[in-house]
Amino acid sequence: MAKKIFVAATGQNCGKTTISISLMHHARKKYQRVGFVKPFGPKVLLYNDFMVDMDALLMAKAFGMEEDIAIMSPVALHKDFTKDYLTGKLDDLSLSSCILEAVQELEKKYDFLIIEGAGHGGVGAVVGLSNAKVANLIGAPVVMVTESGIGKVIDAVHLNMALFQRERADVRGVIVNKLIPSKKEVTRKYLKQAFDPLGVKVIDGFDYSPILANPTLNHISKLFGLPLQGDLSEKSRIIYNIQLGAASSQRVIDGLLDSTLMIVTSSRDELLVTLSSLYHIPSFKEKIAGLVVAGHGPVSKITQQILKDSKIPYIRVEETTAEVFSALSEDVAKITFEDQEKLEWIMANTNKSLDFEAIESLL
């Protein structure tokens, strides 16, 4: 029978997937066979004729487990799944049985099994499931991932703990992620004071990293549902800054920051030509990650040719620069199997960031 751990969270974007990748990296050093399952997931992709959650696909691709993809994502909540469930169209489908059978099959195959939840403890309740209910169903000890802080972390953990306790799920630890290095000692001290009396162990997660937090060019392309053009080998490049090309060309160039995605109106021929030309110079290529060319007006033929010849990565969108900037500002970048730079960073930093022995001791 496999050792297993349920990776829950106090909410979205706490870093569950980063922690799952890290756990997989650590566990594979100690255990011969390590598996992964996302019992239910709302972010669905089509892969080899299977509808699967994107996090399950990430783990399958990153760690060579594609053969298990069908059972790594037993319940994929496609776009109309909730409506179909509530209107009774899925009455003949036992979601709990699908999850339980998949986990039992994986337990037989693996020595250590990582189970990743979705969002906060109550996500999935609309279809008769929730992270808390699933954790109890499969009998997996829970660690809850949370963002850094003191008051908000204590509040969020208690709010989620109420549901896990109601469902009789066994929460054994809290992994505090996205830590601010200068505040780490103080944060740890007060969280231990809050959770030790509950028998819940506090474990450090990863320090906050812009590498993990920021989007890639490929992510921006998918966000707008439009192709990345230019040098496609740069699709995994991480964007550290987003700037509006609203000032004069000289001021825009003078104000370039490291790995900048520049939003430029399609009518700004002189700025598009300047950025395309500078992209060939190594010192400027470090600063220019790519362009989002925005607006309803066409790009002039000569400017379009210069863009194409320069190989500068760009995405052509019909929205205004303001709409593009707003969409980018509100977006949260998720790690995918294509984000090699992010995956490599997690692998390289996991030994110093996550105490696997402390987590394993909870099991």
N, C-alpha and C positions, 0 to 999 in steps of 0.2 A: 504493500500500500504506500502510495507516494506521500511525502510531506507536502503540505499545500499552504498557501497564504493568499488571502483576499486583499487586494490593494484597493481600498475605498478612498474617498476624499470628502472634504467639507463643501466642495463646489467645483465648478468648471475651472479649468486653467490653473489648477494647483500644481500640476506636474506629475500626475499619475503615470503617464506613459514613460516619462524620463526615469521615474523610479522603477517601473517594470523592466525597462531596458537594462538598467543598472543591476537589478536583481538577477536577471537572466545572465548577464556577464559574470557576476560573482558565482552564481550557483553552478554554472558550467565548469568552473574550475574545481569544484568539489564533488559534484554529482555527475555520474556518467550520462544520465538521460534527464533532460530538463524540458518541460513542456509549458505551454501557455494557452489560456482560453479567455475570451471576452464573452461572458455568458449572454449578454444582450448589448447591442450597440446601435445608436441612432445615426451614425455617419457611415453610410453604406456605399460600397463600390461593387462593380461586377468584375469578377476574376475567375477565369476558366469556367464560365457558365454558373458560378456560384455567387449569390449575393452575400457579401461578407463585410464586416465592420472594418474600417480603415486601420484601426490599431491592430487588429488581428493580422491583417495583411502586412502591416509594417513588421511585426514580429516574425511572421512566417518568412518574409523576404530577407530580413536582416540576419536571421539565424538558421536559414536553410530548412524550414519546416513546412514547406508548401504542401507536402503530402498529407498533412493534417488539417489543411485550411477549412475543410467542410465542417469539422467538429470544433475547430478553434473559434468559430463564430456561429454557435447553434441557433441563435435568434437574432436576425438582422432586421432592425426596424426601418423598413423602407418608407418612402415618402407618405404613402396612404395607409400604413400599417395601423396607426392609432384609430383612424376612422373606420377601417374595416373591422377592427376588434370591437369597437364600441357599438357598431351596428350589427354585430353577431355573425359576420361573414367568416370568422375564424373559430367558431364555437367547437368545431371538430378537431382543433389543434391544441394540444396540451403543451403550453410553453414551458411549464415547469418540468415536464417529462423530457422535453427536448434538451433542456439544460442539464438535468440530472444525468441523463444517459450519456451525453457528451463528456461530462466531467468524469463519470465512472470509467468510461473507455480510456480517457487520457490518464487517469490514475493507474490503470493497469499497465500502461505503456511506459510511464515515466517515474522517476524516483523523486522528483521535485516539481511541483506544479504551481505556476504563477497565475492567479485569477485576477483580472483587472475589471473593476467596476466602471460605471459610467456616471459622471457628474456627482451630485450629492447623494446622500443616503436614500432619498425618496424617489429618485429618477427611476422610471419604469412602473411606478404604481398605477399609472393610467391603463396599463395592459395586464394588471394583476400581478406584476412583479415589482420589486424594488431591490436596490443593492442590499439593503438589510435583510430582506426576505430571502434573497438568493444565497447570501452568506450563510444563513441558518440552514437552508435547504441542502446545501452541499457540505455542511459541517466544516467550514474553513475558518481558522482564526483570522481576525481582521486587523490590519494596520491602516490607519486613516492619514492620508496625506493632506497637509494644509499649507497655505502660504505663511510667510513669516509675519510676526507681530506678537502682541501679548493679549490685550483685551479682546481684539476681534477674533483671535485664534481660540481663546477660551470660550467665547460666546458661540462660535461656529461649531466647535467640537461638542459642546453640551447640547446644542440644538440637534445635531446629527445623532449623538449618543442616545437621545431619547427614543428615536425610531429603532436603532439597532437593539436597544434593550427591550423594547416592546416586542420585537421579532425574535428575541432570545438569541441574537447573534453575539459572538464572543469578540469584543474589541479589546485588543491587548496592547496596542501601541499607537503613538502618533508620530509621524515623520514630518518634521517642520522643514519645508522646502523654500527655495528662493530667499535664503538667509542673507542679511546684510552683514558682511564680515565685522564691521566696527560695532555692531549691536548683538553679535552672536552670544557672547557670554551672558549678557543681561537677559536676553530673550530666553535662553536655556534655563537660567536660574528661576525665573518666575513661572515658566511653564511647568517645570518640575514640581514647584510648590503647589501648583494648581492640580496636576494630574497624578502625582504620586499617591495621594490619599485614595484615589479611585482604582489604584492598581494598574494604571495605564502608563507604560514606559514612554518617555520622550526621547526621540532619536533625531539627530541632525540629518537633514537632507542635503541638497546641493546649495551652494551659494548662488545668489542671483547672477545670471550670465546673459549679456546681450546676445551672445551667440545662439542661445536657445530661445530667447524671447523674440528675436527679430525675424522677419520673413525672408524667404529666398525669392529670386526672380521667378522660379517655377511656381511658387505659392501665389505670387501676384498674378501670374498668367491664369491660374485656376480660379482665383478670386473673381476675375472679370470674365472668365469663360472665353478667353481669347488667346490666340497663339503667341508665344514668344518668338520674335524674329531676330535675325542677326546671328551672333555666335552662340549656338545652343549648348556648347560645352560649358558655358557660364551659368546654366540654369540653376545650379545649386549654390551660386554665390549668395552670401548673406548680406542683406541690406541693413546698414546701421543708421542711416539717416534718410529722411524724405524731405525734399525741398521743392518749393514752387519756383519755376523759372519766370518770375514776374518782372524782375528788374532788368536793367540794360544787360547786354551780353557780358560786358566787362565786370560788372558788379556780381553777376551770377557766378562767373568763373572764379573771381576773387573770393567768393564766399563758399566755395565747394568744401564739403566735409568728407571724412573718410567713408568710402563705399556708399555713395549717395544715389538714391533713385530720384531722378529729376522729372518733375511733371511740367511738360511744356505744351503750350497751345499750338495747334497745328499750323497756325498762321505765322508763327515766329521763325521764319526761314533763317534769319541770321544766327539765332541762338542754336537751332538744330544743326546748322552747318558747322558752327564753331565747336559744339560738343562732339560731333562726329569726327571732326578733324583732330581734336585733342585726344580722342580715345586711343590713337596710335602711339601716344607718348606715355611710356610706363608710369611716370609720376602722376599723370592725370588719370590713367586707367585705374590706379589704386583708388582714386576719388570718385570716378564715374562708374557706378555699377550698371546703370542702364537708364532707359527713358520710358515714361508713359506719355505718348503723344495724344493729347486730348482735344476734343472739339469736333463740331459738325463739318467745319470747312475742310476742303481737301488740302493735302500737302502738295506743294508745287512739284512738278515733274523733276526738275533739276535737284531739288532738296531731297526728294524721295530716292533718287539715284545715289546721291552722296550718302544718305543713311544706309542704303543697301551695301554700297561698296566698303563702307567703314567697318562693317560687321558689328557695330555697336548693338547690344541687345536692346530691343524696344518692343513695346506693346501699343498697338493703335486702338484707341477707344473713342466712342462717339460722345461720351459724357463730357461735361465742362470740367475745367481744372478744379473748380471748387467741389464738384460732386466726386471727382476722383480722390481729392485730398481727404474729404470727409469719409469716404469708404475705406481708405487706407488707415486713417486715424482710428476708426472703430474696429478694425479687424484684429483678430488674435491669431497668430500663426501657430499651427499645429505641426508636429513632426510627422513626416511621411517617410516611406521607405526610400524615396528618391533624395532625401536630404542627407547625403553622405557626410558632409562636413559636420553636421550636428551629431550624427550617430558616432562618428569618429571622436568627437570632442567628449561625448558622454563616456565612451569606452576608456578614453585616456585619463579622465578625471574621476572615474567612479571609485577607484581604490582609496583615494584620499578624501572623497566626499561622503561615502555611504558606508556605515559600519555593518557589514553583512552578518558578522558574528552576533552582534546585538539583536538584529532582526531574527536571525535563526534561533536564538535562545528563547524567543517568544513562542516558538512552535513546539 
